Amino acid sequence: MKLKPSDLEISTYNTGSAWAAKFNGVRILHIPTRIVATYAANESEHKNRHEAELVLADKVEDHIKQKSQIKFV
């Protein structure tokens, strides 16, 4: 599912501690549904953003499917 960039609110944050590796986490909010996806497994912010977008697209698609099933039941 392709999400419109205008429907997304993207923010970043730093994770880790003085002893652990630091990662640039990404949090993406899909404004119309208020669904949030976060990702911070990679050191690269761009990779984390891409992964968060994939997770968010799956969550939004599942939400839309569940919503349509409720209407027809």
C-alpha positions in Angstrom: 0.0 0.0 0.0 1.4 3.4 -0.9 0.9 6.1 1.7 0.7 9.8 0.8 3.6 11.9 2.2 1.1 14.6 3.2 -0.6 12.1 5.5 2.6 11.3 7.4 4.2 13.0 10.4 7.8 11.9 10.7 10.0 12.4 13.8 13.4 11.1 14.8 15.0 10.2 18.1 18.3 8.8 19.4 18.5 5.5 21.3 21.3 3.8 23.1 23.4 4.6 26.2 27.0 5.5 26.9 27.9 1.8 26.6 25.6 0.7 23.8 25.5 1.5 20.1 23.5 4.6 19.3 20.7 4.3 16.7 18.7 7.0 15.0 15.1 5.8 15.5 12.2 6.9 13.4 8.6 7.4 14.4 5.9 7.8 11.7 2.3 8.8 12.4 -0.4 8.2 9.8 -2.5 11.3 10.5 -5.9 10.0 9.1 -5.9 6.8 11.2 -3.6 7.9 14.0 -1.6 4.7 13.6 2.1 4.9 14.6 5.1 2.9 13.6 8.6 3.2 15.1 11.8 1.6 14.0 15.3 1.8 15.4 17.2 -1.4 14.5 19.8 0.1 12.1 22.3 2.8 12.6 21.2 4.5 9.4 18.2 6.8 9.8 17.3 6.3 6.2 17.1 2.5 6.6 15.0 2.9 9.7 12.7 5.3 7.9 12.2 2.9 5.1 11.5 0.0 7.4 9.1 2.1 9.5 7.2 3.1 6.3 6.9 -0.6 5.4 5.6 -1.4 8.9 3.2 1.5 8.8 1.8 0.6 5.4 1.1 -2.9 6.7 -0.6 -1.6 9.8 -2.8 0.8 7.8 -3.7 -1.9 5.3 -4.7 -4.2 8.1 -6.8 -1.5 9.7 -8.6 -0.8 6.5 -9.3 -4.5 5.9 -10.7 -4.9 9.5 -12.8 -1.8 9.1 -14.3 -3.1 5.9 -15.0 -6.5 7.4 -16.9 -4.9 10.3 -19.2 -3.0 7.8 -20.2 -6.2 6.0 -20.8 -8.4 9.0 
